[in-house]
Amino acid sequence: MAYGEKPQTRFIDTSRASAARMYDWLLGGTENYEVDRDACAQLLKIAPSTQQLARSNRDFLRRVVRKLAVEKGIGQFLDHGSGLPTQDNVHEIAQRVRPGARVVYVDNDPMVLAHARTSLDDNENTMVLDYDMQQTQEIRRATDGFLDWNEPIAALFVSVLHCLKDEPGPAVLIEAITQELPPGSYVVICQLVSDDPGVRDGVTKLMELATDNNWGRVRTTSEVLAYFDLLEIEDPPGLVDVNDWWPDCQPPPAHLRPTDWVEWGGLGRVRK
């Protein structure tokens, strides 16, 4: 495994919740602390479908990476805000169907980095970078020679953009990475959205408090749509609740769908 150029020097702060560790708990993982579990309990009171959404999002990640590797011929993946290792990570999905696929994980959570470096130590086609996902130019330079920036790359932003503040904001980040990617590349985007202002405001306030203001906000579908301005949206299925993005089985009927918020997005292609 190749690593980023910065050594790990930051300690794991267990006095405040971490979005990555909360996500781990929602997926049934064990790499979390009481502060994370308490924050999840509060979150579930505001948005009871949160755990269901986390699992649906993970299923979407599996499907979209598999589709990119098999049907689109993509052999390079740049995963922004990768989170804690769990079952079927991007490199496992991609390398299972396309041996030799190269995967770069970008995250700046100390616990994520520590676990990634341990679990990926023997995988020479995987790189872990200790960067904020908004450091586009630094990430570009650090991956030169590992990724071929003359060939198509899939940039993943799966359930992470709601962690970003509005300034400079997700749209600026997506524009920056899209301008760096070679023609024929793809960008995967989904984030938590809600039509209910009470859910949007309640979750945002809770997460700001729980993470010591290390979070962004829940947004609307129209805001996420704007992230695709420089991309050709893969249609069908277009931008949808991720349950409906090329599902492997019959998606849940309307009466069993969350009514508080959904994970919404899709796949965009970088124009030639």
HELIX and SHEET records of a PDB file:
HELIX    1   1 ALA A   19  LEU A   26  1                                   8    
HELIX    2   2 GLU A   34  ILE A   46  1                                  13    
HELIX    3   3 THR A   50  VAL A   70  1                                  21    
HELIX    4   4 VAL A   90  VAL A   97  1                                   8    
HELIX    5   5 PRO A  110  SER A  119  1                                  10    
HELIX    6   6 THR A  136  THR A  143  1                                   8    
HELIX    7   7 LEU A  161  CYS A  163  5                                   3    
HELIX    8   8 PRO A  170  GLU A  180  1                                  11    
HELIX    9   9 PRO A  197  ALA A  210  1                                  14    
HELIX   10  10 THR A  221  ALA A  226  1                                   6    
HELIX   11  11 VAL A  242  ASP A  244  5                                   3    
HELIX   12  12 ALA A  254  LEU A  256  5                                   3    
SHEET    1   A 8 ALA A   2  TYR A   3  0                                        
SHEET    2   A 8 THR A 126  ASP A 130  1                                        
SHEET    3   A 8 ARG A 102  ASP A 107  1                                        
SHEET    4   A 8 GLN A  76  HIS A  80  1                                        
SHEET    5   A 8 ALA A 154  VAL A 158  1                                        
SHEET    6   A 8 TYR A 186  VAL A 193  1                                        
SHEET    7   A 8 VAL A 262  VAL A 270 -1                                        
SHEET    8   A 8 LEU A 231  ILE A 233 -1                                        
SHEET    1   B 8 ALA A   2  TYR A   3  0                                        
SHEET    2   B 8 THR A 126  ASP A 130  1                                        
SHEET    3   B 8 ARG A 102  ASP A 107  1                                        
SHEET    4   B 8 GLN A  76  HIS A  80  1                                        
SHEET    5   B 8 ALA A 154  VAL A 158  1                                        
SHEET    6   B 8 TYR A 186  VAL A 193  1                                        
SHEET    7   B 8 VAL A 262  VAL A 270 -1                                        
SHEET    8   B 8 VAL A 240  ASP A 241 -1                                        
END                                                                             
